Amino acid sequence: MNSHVSKFEIECPSAEISSYIDGELSPIRELELEMHFAGCESCTAELNLQKKFLIALDHALESENEIDLPANFTKVVVANAESNVRGLRMRSERVNAFLVFVGLFLVIVFALGASGSHTAFDAFFVVLEKVAAVGSFAAHVIYDVAVGAVAILRSLSSHIVLDSSLTILFPGASAVYRFLVSRLATLI
């Protein structure tokens, strides 16, 4: 019997006290806990403390007076919330929010990379590399199309605009066309 009491003193079942109070334990386990409470002052004190807490909580919840809200309370709160977003409509606030977002994103990415498992960090750079490759491809396509268009326009402009009688009929259009072709020719 003495070894049984010393076993409970070494292993205080403080995690099961709330289950004991709620009546969630089996009758055998409840009897064992009651025997332990008879010999363990710290568990008995914990049991009494939890009972006092539950009594105080029940008393606070029962005696709490409810606050009567006006009938249009929700509408007033929503209207105030919608009208107080002036700062979000300013350009500087959007720029600041974007910079904070980028900063936090970079901190998270570098924190994940520094945690030892480089899979998240490497995955970010793989995605970044693929986005850069697609962007580079699109830029090269646009550049190549522009260079081709300029070459075609230069060859056509020397035959159509300079030798045509259309330059006499539409001198303004001819001047604009020559200006655009000269500007595009500088891109080559």
Secondary structure, DSSP 4 states (H G I P E B T S, - for coil): -HHHHHHHHHS--GGGHHHHHHT-S-HHHHHHHHHHHHH-HHHHHHHHHHHHHHHHHHHHHHHPPPPPPPTTHHHHHHHHHHHT-HHHHSHHHHHHHHHHHHHHHHHHHHHHHHTS-THHHHHHHHHHHHHHHHHHHHHHHHHHHHHHHHHHHHHHIIIIITTSTHHHH-HHHHHHHHHHHHHHHTT-
